[in-house]
Amino acid sequence: MPVGVCRIRRLGHPARHGPAAARDLAHAGLLPSPELDTHVAIATGEDAVETLVGLIHSMVPAIIASEAASEQEIEIDTLAERLRGDTGAIEPIVMWPIVIGAHATKPQ
């Protein structure tokens, strides 16, 4: 199982729930649309680094509380520098998880 999925589950969120959204809407008595929407955010260069660092920074309390990582392991103050170092001469690219959306209507 991918590390990201394990960490999402440790934070108490259902990982890979998107495909089940239509089923859950039907169980709630709604009429799900037969189509699902998908969205993914992709950033490159310095925008990728800064956006990822900002995202991780906002999640630090939850990451620590879930024991997915310690503050010392995250080292938020040096994260941007380490990410740039990891990519070397290649421009960094960050792709966030795919978001799946479902739509429904109320039955008549």
N, C-alpha and C positions, 0 to 999 in steps of 0.2 A: 504494500500500500504506500503511495507517495507520502513523503514527510508532511507536505502541506495539508493533506487530508487528515492525517493523524492529529496535527496541531489544531486544525479547525474543530475536530471532534472533542479534543481536550478542552477547548474553550466553551464547549456546551452547545455548539451549533451543528445541525445535521449537514454533513458534507455531501455533495452530489445530490442535493434534494431537487434541483430544478426539473428533471424529467418527471418527477412524481407530483408536480404542482397541479396539473390538470386532474389527476386522480383525487387529490385532496380537495379541490374545488367541488368536484362531483359529490364527494362524501359529505360536504357541507351543504348539499342541496342546491348547488348552482349548476348552470349549464356551461361547462368549459368550452372554449373555442377549440376547434380541431387543430389550430395552428399555435405554435409557440414562437416567441421572439428570443433572439440571442444577441448579446452585446459583449464586446470585449474591448478593454482599453489597452492600448499599446503606446509606450513612450520611448523615445530614443535620446541619446546624448545626455547632456546635463539635466534635462527635464526628467529623464528616467531615474537618474540617481536621486535628485532632490525630492521627487514624488514618492519614491520608495522609502527614503529616509523619513519623510513626513508621515507616511502611513505607519511604518514601524514605530516611530516615536509616539504616535497616538495610541498604539496598541500595547506599549510597554507594560502598563499596569495589569492588563488582562493576561499578557504573556507570562509575567512573573507570578500572578495569582494562580494560574493554571499549572505552574511548574514546568511549562514547555521549555523555558530557558530562564537563566538568572540574569540579573542586571549586569553582572560581570561578563557573561557570555554575549550579551547583546552589544555592550559598549557603544551606546548610541552616539556619543560624542565623536567617535572615530569611524562610524559606519560608512559615511559618504567616501571618505578617503580609502577605506578598505575595498569598497565596491569599485571605485575607479582603478585601484591597483589590481583587482581581480580581472578586469577586462583588458588591461594593458592598452595596446594601440588600437584595439577594436572598439568602436563606439558602442557603449552599453545600450542594450535593448531590454525593456521590461514589459512583460505581458501579464496582465492580471487574469485571474480565473474568469472563465466564460460565465456570464450571468444569463440565466434562462428565465423568461417571464411568461406567465400564462394569463389569459383573460377569460372572464366568464360573465354571464348575464343571469339575472334572476328569472326563474321560470314564471310564465304567465299565470 
